[in-house]
Amino acid sequence: MNIKPDPALLIAIVYNLKRSTLLDIFQNDDEAEFDSLQTVEAISSAIKSLGHDVLILEANKDLPKFLIAQKIDLVFNIAEGYKGPNREAHVPALLELLSIPFTGSDSKALTITLDKGLAKKVVSEAGVATPRGWLFRDPGQDIPQKFDFPFIVKPVAEGSSKGISSSSVVHEAHSLQKAVEAILERYNQPALVEQFVGGREFTVGVLEDGNLEVLPPMEIIYLNNEECPIYSYNYKLEWHDFLRYETKPLLTSALKNKLENYARKAFRALGCRDVARFDFRMDTRGNLYFLECNALPGLAPNWSDLCLISNAAGISHEALIQKILSPALKRLRGIS
């Protein structure tokens, strides 16, 4: 149940603005994770419908002085951050320092979940299977001989499929080296090399308001007959040409239960809060593997994966925003 405290609160939406044109986005993925004004306005409308006042603040170098100057009761945080492997944690850490309550995961969880290699270790220890993987800080590194191609190569600390393209799946050593070199040069961070999992792909949303609510899984279905299809950056931009989002996939009860169980375990193990989305892939033998967690999932109406999932579950965009806000309001009021 949503809580509407009185009097009305001043709630700030803190975000990073996407300024790139569509053509720019295809050529440069620097702002791939940032939000449009339309998304911010949709979130603002949902918060205002509860009777609260809304302040919109961009997460730039001026943010600290605005947070200090304004009497903000709570922050709805969708800020992705600008630089570094801990960038998603910058705004939450600042809010924690200023004792301003906020929605979503805390700075520790956001640091862990953005680092795909670290997140894999954490969920693996919790009993969730992950593909075998290695961090490459040097393109000359070797894969242990007992593991066979193909592998997938991706930046270890990026979201929104940044750095992932058709050339990310490699079938021999020279291609592996080139893919690692490209990641090291473009993103200035280690490359994560994983055993490629080639079967069905799912994404699962989780909401937390006292109890965990696992939303129905959504399947990513590739339209073209590709040998090794992947959810690449360009595919996300032009999804209608390459993908179909199946919000009511055919699942056995065993697979549905395993997806839900893995999502719950990963949510708790990673220390997520309020909302998160988890990506999984199943191999040809039916083994299910965790790929990554997005603890700061996109909220663009009718476009972001979590919004498609919630819509299919009968949760409007306004209701989704209110569900994410509800546990933060409880924390503000000291309700456990």
Secondary structure, 3 states (H helix, E strand, C coil): CCCCCCCCCEEEEEECECCCCHHHHHHCCCCCCCECHHHHHHHHHHHHCCCCEEEEEECCCCHHHHHHHCCCCEEEECCCCCCCCCHHHHHHHHHHHHCCCECCCCHHHHHHHHCHHHHHHHHHHCCCCCCCEEEECCCCCCCCCCCCCCEEEEECCCCCCCCCCHHHEECCHHHHHHHHHHHHHHHCCCEEEEECCCCCEEEEEEEECCCEEECCCEEEEECCCCCCCCCCHHHHHCHHHHEEEECCCCCCHHHHHHHHHHHHHHHHHHCCCCEEEEEEEECCCCCEEEEEEECCCCCCCCCCHHHHHHHHCCCCHHHHHHHHHHHHHHHHCCCC
